[in-house]
Amino acid sequence: MSTITLKGNEIHTSGQLPAIGSTAPEFTLVKGDLSEAKLADFAGQKLILNIFPSVDTGTCATSVRTFNEKAAKLDNTKVLCISRDLPFAQGRFCGAEGIENVVMLSDFRDGAFGKSYNLDIIDGPLQGLHSRSIVVVDESGKVVYTEQVAETTEEPNYEQALAAL
């Protein structure tokens, strides 16, 4: 279990993010057209997994906008924005915001991604959602950087995540 905060109040997650140097756990998530995306679909590419509670909150929306802007300049790199939001909500947000450079993926069906990456919030008002986290995966599928943001209302460290590429 990890301890983070929400507006200064202590909450907990289900565990520790994958270890640096470990193989990124496989996942199956849902795309906007309700088809599935697996980690294996991105083999040979660098990945930034931008994970957050809900795109309908200010900080989460900012992280998607920021990574969308930065992703346009990255070679052989995909930014996967992952939450438990329904794909319809993710699509509505991206359409309204002109988001085109990131891949929105949902863990709404079974929450298996959150469990395998140990980032489920297990108590407090956001229980059942994912904690704000970044996982960077290299072309060989190894985890090269992680960050679980200590205060849920704060943004991740974009520059450190990008430097890990």
Salt bridges, closest charged atoms under 4 A:
GLU10 OE2 - HIS12 NE2 3.22
GLU36 OE2 - ARG109 NH1 3.42
ASP56 OD1 - ARG92 NH2 3.23
GLU97 OE1 - ARG65 NE 2.78
ASP107 OD2 - HIS130 NE2 2.87
ASP120 OD2 - LYS115 NZ 3.97
ASP120 OD1 - HIS130 ND1 3.22
ASP123 OD2 - HIS12 ND1 2.72
GLU159 OE2 - LYS70 NZ 3.30
